Amino acid sequence: MSTLVSDFFVQRLYDWGVRTIYGYPGDGINGVLGALQRFGDRIRFVQVRHEEMAAFMASAHAKFSGELGVCLSTGGPGAAHLITGLYDAKLDHQPVLAICGQAPRTARGAQYQQELNLARMFADVAEYVQEAEVPSQVRHLADRAIRTALGRRGVSVLIFPSDLQTEKYEDPPHKHGSVRSGIGYTPPRMLPDAAALRQAAEVLNAGTRVAILVGAGALHATDEVIAVADRLQAGAAKALLGKAALPDALPWVTGCIGLLGTKPSYAMMAECDTLLMIGTGFPYAEFLPEEGQARAVQIDIDPTMLSIRYPAEVNLQGDSADTLRALLPLLAQKEDTSWRERIAEGMREWRDILEKRALVRADPVNPQRVAFELSPQLPEDAIITSNWFARDLDMRPGQMCSLSGGLASMGAAVPYAVAAKFAHPDRPVIAMVGDGAMQMNNMAELITIAEYWDQWPNRTCIVCVFNNEGLNQVTWEQRAMMGDPKFEATQDVPNVPYHQFAEMIGFTGIYCDDPEQVADCWRAALAADRPVVLEFKTDPEVPPIPAHITFEEAKALLGSALKGDPERVDMLAGVARQALAGALPGGPHR
């Protein structure tokens, strides 16, 4: 029997190591789906509820597994739906291959049904995008697309007209105008020049108050970061994507930085004289030292990410772990521990503040308490998705967490959790989701979990929903940054019984509106023998604002109330309670 183009392509994917594809069917890609069916269970096809979720899953699969993430759609609207999730991969530098159908070649250019200019549509998001035209072309398209995605840590897109998929495959002929390609890619060891390493060491050795900022590029360099930090007697803050890079139990680790960061991280950056940035594209320059305050060294494998947030005196292109190992022998052991002791004291005070904030009275449940009570109960090998892990969850060695970082998209937590379970089916996964994000396709993806959960050896898959009937972070950003009152027409979210929906599709549903039951509800969810939707009725007037806010931001908050914020009484009461807990100007532990 002759091999069809689609059969050759699926085999080629397998030969490249692809074992999981996230997608949704459609007639434009039916040829490839038929080949997957003939290929058997050697490649698992995960049917999602929406193509955007498939692309998010592919991005998350790459993050949690280190492998190529793969998503699939039909042409036209299906391909268009992939865009948001593919931008998530692009901005977080994850290798993803998108496979899309297309109208038949015989009808191209005739405004045929579902015919879009996909190559043009994907041109910005993709490092490589190409539409196949003849069978002999498929081999080098597949090889180059995958190698480009892996090598450039970005998105590749392959477009297959529906009629081409079912044609007989032909190897490229050995003649002019034809090319041949092969399988395989091994990432290079990338180290900076020896002279640049010496220059970096000179800068770091000269510092007396060294701060380190780690991001996702340091996730595989935990031991090396700790060794360098100990040599320099440095403190370390974490960008949100790099939260799992360092254990929070280390006394000199100040937790996250930025809008969802900690006060000790803010203070360390304001007081340091030297900054070492490792594998991070943290976007908010206002949380970094003032320009000229600190000498800086930056390490990143991508040269385009160097010195774009803070002007570094020495820019080192290289793998984080390898570069730090090469740098360590050049660093002098600092003996003065006073800088670290100040940082550790600040963290002890901050932890006291966090506990007080989490236990502050709310109506009915304080959202900070939800994360606070989970933290000591987290399984040692847990994987967490979405941004509620920023402040109140302590990461321990071996745990993983991620979210939509550079894109900062809503609606990524549940698809990320699905991908985490397929990448690590023997590990517990917890998604922490706001109700606004939950209503943005995430409820539908609970059905995906219901379809596949019995295939996972570890059955712990918890979707925790913060139900406050509002887009809370958007509301508080509008108040604190713009000085405008809450715009109810845009920021109110319909109340939905998420736990009841979960029960309808075979989950365990748990509802909690009693702050004294939060810890017990987490224990029940973690002990369940099936997926759980754990719904907490949380107070929308607990402010999710930066740990340190400026006078201008405080003034904007007051201004929003004076302009007639519909929740001004509850809002001001909530701000006052947080101030008394030491979180805002005027409270203790400043």
N, C-alpha and C positions, 0 to 999 in steps of 0.2 A: 504494500500500500504506500502511495506517495505521501510525503509529509506536507501538511499545510503550513502556511505562513504562521498561523496562530499556534500550531503545535510546536514549531521550531522556536518561536518566541518564548513560550512558556518553559520549554526545556532550557533555553538560554538563561532565563531568570533563575531557574533552579541551580544551574551550573555556577551562577554568580553568588549563590548562597541565600537566595530569597526563599523564605519559608512561610511568610504571612503576607496577605494582601487584604487591605481594607477597602471596601467599595460598595457600589450599588449597581444593579444590572440595568440594561437598556439595549434597544435593538442596535444602536450604533457600535456596541462592543460585544455583541453576541458571539462573534467568531472566537474571540479570546476566552470568553466564558465557557464556550464549548470545549476548547482545548484544556482549560483548567479541570473541567469535569472528566475528560478522558485521562488526564494526568493522575487522577485519584487524589489521595489525601497527602501526597508528598508536599504540596503547597496548600495551606489552609486559606480559604476565602472567608473573610468575616463580613457578613452582610450587615451593613449599618442602616440607619433610618434616613440619613441625609448625607449627601456627598461632602458637604463642608465638614461634617464630623469625621468622615473617612480621612480627609486631609489632616485634620488635627490629630487623629490617631496615628497616622504615618509619622508626623512630626514627633509626637510623644514616644512612639516606638523607637525612633532613632535615639532620642534622649535617654530612654531607660535601658536600651539594649546595646547601644553603640553600633548597631547594624544599620543598613540601609532601610529606611521606611518606604513602603510602597502603598499607593492608593490607586483606585481605578474608577472610572466613570464612563458613561456613554458620552456622546458629543453634545453640542448645543447647551441646554440648561444644566445638564449634569456636569459638564466640564466647567461651566461658569461657576457652579456652586463650590468647586474645589478651591477657588482663588484665596479666600480668607485663610484657610488652614495652610495653604502653601506659603502665604506671606508669613505665617507664624514660623514655619521652617526656615524661610529665607532670613528673617531678622534675628533668629536665634542660632543661625549657622548650623543647621541640621541637614544631613544628606537624605533627600527624599526623591523618589521617582514617581511621577504621575503618569498613568496610562489612560489615554482618552480615545474614545471612538470619534468618528467623523462621517459626514455624508459620503456616499459612494463617489469614487473618482469620476464616474460617467456623468454625474449630476453637478459636479463642483462648478461654481461660478454661475449657477442658474437660480440663486436664491432658493435652494431646495430646503425642504423641511429640516430644521435643526442645523442648518449649515451656518456656522459662524467662522470668522477668521481666527481660529484658535491660536495659530502661531503668533499673530499680532497681539492677541489678548494675553498670552502668557509671557510676552517678550520681557516685561519688566521683572516679573517674579522669578523667572528661570535663568539659571546659568547656561542651560542648553535646552533648546526646544526645536523639534524637527518633526515634520510630517512625512511618513513613509509613502513612497510612490510606486516602487517596484519590489518584488520579492527579494531579489539579491541584495537590496539595500538594508534589509532588516537586521542582518547580522552586525554590521558596523554601527548602525544606529543604537542598538541595544547596548553594545559594548561601550561606546563612547558616552552614552547618556549615563550609564551607571558609574563609569570611571570618573566622569566629570562631577557627578553628585558627591561621590566619596572624596575625591581629591580636593575639590573646592568647597566642600561642606555646604552644599546648597541644593537647589531644586533643579531637577531635569524633568522635561516633559516629552513624551513620545505620543504622537497622534497617528492613529491607524484608521484610514477610510474603511468602511464596513466591507466593501467588496474585496479589498486586498487581503483581509484576514482569512478568507476562505480560498484563496488562490494556492496553487502548488508552490511550495518553497523551492528556491534555487540558490545554490551557493554562488557567490560572486565569481564570474569567470576570470581567468588569468589573461587579462588583456587591458589595453589602454582604456582609461576612463572607468575602471573598476578598482575597488579597494578591498583589502582583507584585514580582519582584525582578530584580536584574541581576548581571552578572559584573564582577569587577575589585577589586583591592585594591593600594594602594601604601603601603608603610610610611611614616609621617610622620617628618620630621626632628624629633627631640626634644632640646631644649636646656634647661638649667636657667635660672632667672632670673638676670639680670645681677648683682643684689646678692648672690645666693648664690655666684656665681662669684668675686666680689671677696672674700667672706668666706673661701671655700676657699683662695684665693691667700694671704690673710693668714696662715692657719694653716700652709700649706706653706712660705711664705717665712720664717717664724719658726723652723722646725726646723733643727737642725744635723746630725741623724742620721736621714735620711728613708729609710723602707723602703716599697717598693711590693709589693702582692700582686695578681697578675692571674689571672683565671679565663677561662672560655669566652667571656664577654662582651667580652673584649679580643682575640679571635682576628683580628678584622678591623681592629685598631687598632695593629698592630705599630709602624709608623713614628711614630705619635703618642705611644705609650708611651715609645719610645726618646728622642724629643725632650724630653718632660717629665722623664724620668729624668736626662738629661744636664744639663738646666737646674738641677735640684735636687741634682745629684751624689748621686743615690739609688742604692741597691741594689734588686734586684727578685727576689722569689720567685714561684713559679708553683704554683697549684692544679693538680691532675692534669689536669682538663679543659682547662686553659689552657696546657699544656706547649708547644704549638706556637706560642703567642703571641709568644715571644721566642726568638731563637737562643741556644743554650747556649754558643756560643763567646764571647759578650760577657763580659768579665771580671767585671762587676758583677752578672751574673745568677747566682743561687745555686741554681738548679734547683728541684725540687719541694719542697713543704712537707708536713708531717704524718707519718703512720705510715710512708709510703714515701718520705719526703723526705730532705733532706740536713742535715748538721750545720751548715753555714754559714747555711742558711735558719733553723734553730732559733736560732742565735746572733744573727743579724740582728734577729729579732723580739724577742729577749730584751734587746737593747741599744738599739733605736731610740728616738727621742723623738717621732717623727712617723710616721704610717701612712697611706698612700694605697691604698685598695682599689678595684680596677677590675673590674667585671663578674664578681664571684665570690660564690659561696655556700659557700665552703670551710667544712666543718662543725665542725672540731675546735678549739674556742676555746682549749684548753690550749696550742696551738702559736702563738697570737697573743700580743701583749704583755699583761702584767698590766694589769688595768683601772686607769686613772689614770696609767699609765706614759707613754703616748703620746697626743698629740692626733691625731685621726683625721679623714680626709675619705673619703667613699665615693661611688662613681659606679655607678649601675645603672639600666638602662632600666625595671626592674620595681620600683615603690615598695615592694612587700611584702618585698623582699630587702634593703632598706636598714636598717642599724644593728641587725641581728639576730644578729650574731656578735661584734662589738666595737662599743661605743657611740661612734658617730661624732659629732664636734662639728658637722660640716657634711655634710648628705646631699644629693647632687645626682642628681636623676632625669634621665636623658638617655642618648642613644647614646654609647658610650665614645669612639669616634673624634671625633665632633663636639664632645663636651664637652671633651675634651683639647685640641682645636684652639682652642676658645674660651678655655680656661684658660691656655694657653701664654703669650700676650702679657702676662698679669698676673703671671707668675712672674719673680722676680729671678734672674739668673745667679749661682749660688754659686761662689765661687772656691776654697774650702777643699776639697781632695781627699782629706784624711786618712781620712774615713769610707769612701769608696770603695776606697782603697788597703788598708784593713783587710779589707774584704770580698773583694777580689781575692786577697789573701794567704791568707785562709781557704779560698778556692776552689782555690788551687794546692795547698794541703795536702790538701784533701778529694779532689782528683783523684788524688793520690798514694795516698791511703787506698783509694779505689775500685779502683785497679789492683791494689794489694796484696790486697784482699779477693777480687777476681775470680780472682786467680792462687793463692789459698790452696788447699792440697791438700784434696781431697774424695773421697768414695767413691760412684760413680766420678767424676762430673762436677759441678763447682761451678756451680749455676744462674746465679750472677752472671756467670760467664765466658761463658755463652751469649749474654747481652745485650751484654756488654763487647766480645766479638769481632765481633758484628754491627755495632756502632755505626760504625766507620770504613768498613764496606762498604755502608752503606745508600745505595741510589740517591737521587739528589738530589730526585726527585719521589715518594718512597715514602710510603705510607699505612700506619700501624701501628695495630693494635687490641689492646686489653686492657692490664692494668696492669704488665706486665713492662718497659715502657719507662720506668718512673718515674725510676730513678736512673742506670742504666748506659748508656742510650741518649741520645746528644746529638742534639737536633733542630736542623736547619739550615733556612735560609729556603726556603719552598716546600713543605716536608714537612708532613704532616698526621698527627694521631693522635687517637684517642678511645676511650672505654670507657663502660660503664654507671657513671655518676658518682653522682648523688644516690641512686639505688636500689642501686648497688654489687652488682648481680646477678651471680652466676656464670652461665656458659654464654652470654655475649653476644659473645665474641670472633669466633667463626666467622660468625654471622649479620651482625655488623658488617662483617666482611671481604667477605662476599657483596655487601652493599649498597654498600660502597666501590667494588667492581669494576663494579657497574652504574652508579653515579654517575660514575665516572672509569675507563672501560674501557681507557684508554691509559696507566694508571699502575700501577706494581707495588704489590701489597698483601701485607702480612705480618701474620698473626695469631699472637700468642704466648699459649699456652693451657696451663694446668695440666691434669694428667690427670683430676682430679676434674671440672673444667668440661668437659673433652673428652667425658666419659661422660654429661654432662647435655645430651643432644640434639645436641651439636656434631658427633659422629661421623656422625650421620645427615645433617647438612647438608653433609658432604663430598660426598654424592651429588648435592646441588644444584649444587655447584661442578662436579662431573663432567658434569652435564647441560648446563651453559651455557658452560664455559670457552673453547670454540672460537669463541665469538662475540666474545671480547674481543681487541682488537688487540694489547694487551700481555698476554702469557701468564704473566707472573710473578705467581703466587698461592701463597704459602707458608704452611702451617699448622705452626708450630713447637710441639711438644708437650714439656712438661717432665714426664717420667715419673718420679715419685719414690714411687709407690704410696701416696700419702697426701694428705690435705687439709692441706697444710703450713702455710699461713697461719693456718688455724683452730687447728691444733695449737699453734703458737707463741703465738698470742693467749691460748689457754687457759693455757699455761705462764707467760707474762710478765705477763698481766693478772690472772689468777685464782689463780695459784700452784698449779694442779692438774696432775697428771701426764697424759700423753697417754692418751686414752680410745680404745683400739684399735678397739673395736667400732663406733665412730662415725667414726673418722678414717682408717682404712685403706681403700685403694682397690685393687680387683683389678688385677693386672698384665695389660695388653692390648698386643699387638704392633701399635701404631697404624700403623707404616710398612707392615706387611704388609697390613693392611686397605686402605690407600691403593693399594697395587699391585694389589689385586683389582679396584678400580674404575677403573683406568687412570691413576693418578697415578704420579709418581716417589716411591718410598719410600726414605728415608735414615735409618739408625740410627747413633747415635754413643754409645759409652760410654768413649771415650778423650779426656781433656781436651786432649791435644796435637793432636787432629784437629778440634776445634770450628771453628776459622777455616776450614779447608779444606771442611768440610761446608757451611758457609754459602756459600762460593764456588760449590760444586757446585749448591746449591739455587737460587741467584740466576741461574745459567747455564742452568738446565733449560728445556726447550721446552714444558713442560706443568706443571700444578699439582704441588706437592710437599708431602708430609708429612715433616717433619724431626723425628725423635724423638731427644731427648737423655735418657739415663738419668742422672738427677740425684740428688744427695745430699739426703735429707730432713732431715738434721741441720745444714744451713747455715741459720742463723736469719734469717728475713725480718722482723726487728724494727726499730723506729725507729732512725735513725742516732744519736740521743741518747736514752738511757734513764735513768730516774730510779733512785735507790737502791732505792725500793720495788719497781720492776720487776725489778731485778737480784736482789733478795732473793726475789721470787716465783719467778724461774727456779730459784734454788737450792732453794727450798722444794718445787718440783714434783719435783726429783730425789730429795730426801729422802723424799718421799711414795711413792716406788717407781715413778717413770716407767719404762716398759718399755725405753726407749731411753736411759736416763740416762747410761751410759758414753759412747756416741756423741754424745749431746746436749752433755754437758759438754766433750767434746773439741772439738766444733764451735764452741761458745761461746769456748773458750780460743783457738782459732786465729783467730777474728774479733777477739778482744781484742788479740792480738799484731799484727794488721793495723791496729789503731788505731780499730776501730769501736765498741768498748764501753768503759765506764769501766775504767781501769787500763792501757789501751793507750797508745801514743804519739799525738802530735798532738791532745791534748785541748784 
